Amino acid sequence: QVHLVESGGGSVQAGGSLRLSCAASGTIFGINAMIWYHQAPGEQRELVARWDSGDTGDTTDYSDSVKGRFTISRDYAKNTVFLQMNSLKPEDTGVYYCNADIRPTIAFRYYNYWGQGTQVTVSS
């Protein structure tokens, strides 16, 4: 079975940096998309960064609040996606979740998976 495991969260001061990792394990024949979500305390979950394998090449996308500060990237050999977070702000505090569309068998069908989340706390 496929699992997503996030790591790299922690506590930092405003202006600091963290790098989150999300490793996909199990039987994996392909990964079509990997996405990072953020859920602030008392708020609904929102998308912050997306990596997609498109017909014209891999693409990335970011929410307006993190553009220029966060970078999503892939390690294809290790089925891992990273979120480099720079210039962190207190409003970045919350749980970060990894989400992915993964092909778990030779059949051409993709399924959606969630990680357990990792906590990020940014103090002023």
BELWO-V823645 format. One record per helix or strand. SS is the DSSP state (a for helix, b for strand). FROM is the first residue (numbers start at 1). TO is the last residue. Records with the same first field share a line. If there is no record, write none. Layout:
BEGIN
SS=FROM-TO + FROM-TO
END
This chain:
BEGIN
b=3-7 + 10-13 + 18-25 + 30-39 + 46-54 + 57-62 + 70-75 + 80-85 + 94-103 + 111-114 + 118-123
a=76-78 + 90-92
END
